[in-house]
Amino acid sequence: MYSRLPGVTILLCATLLSAGCGTAQIKRWSKPGASEAQKQQDLAECDYDASKATVGDGRAPRSTDDAVGDGVVRGMEKSDLIKTCMRVRGYRG
């Protein structure tokens, strides 16, 4: 049981790091006439949609390396989807 703990810890750290990348984007988006509240709402909606679109396939990774790699790839895909969503809504950043 304890031999799986390092893999779970690494996966959790990768997930938290990818989540942090999404929230760091809040200050760099700008749109003429958009309030800070509207920017936060739009970013939250884009983040939610990107999270739904990047859910894994439900299969357990074969190794810790696969788990970390999958987490990094999903984080990058999610970030790209958020950027696209915000640009479609008229933001620059």
Steps between C-alpha positions, in 0.01 A plus 500: 500500500775747589688431176223683306519808720784675307312457172182642646696792646662577164165482321343732756785751461473492120125558523543792739769655282282478190208649692722784615595578142137567415435735789815700433349613171244728662706821498628482146165500318357830387189602310382856441192568711518178701492536877724295727195302610408422138858396426499266799161356399612441141825342615313275746264385224789435262686312774192289574447413132870419454494278809208302361673464164826370646369229732699180471368180351443340841774241466766480768848598380745212463775679690581815692674639192184446295291669769726804516524518122122478461454773761746730326344442157149559636619818672647630176187410302282669762712814486472511120122455518469782755705731278286420197178547696608839637607618156166394351334713769702800383785507752864561424781356698 
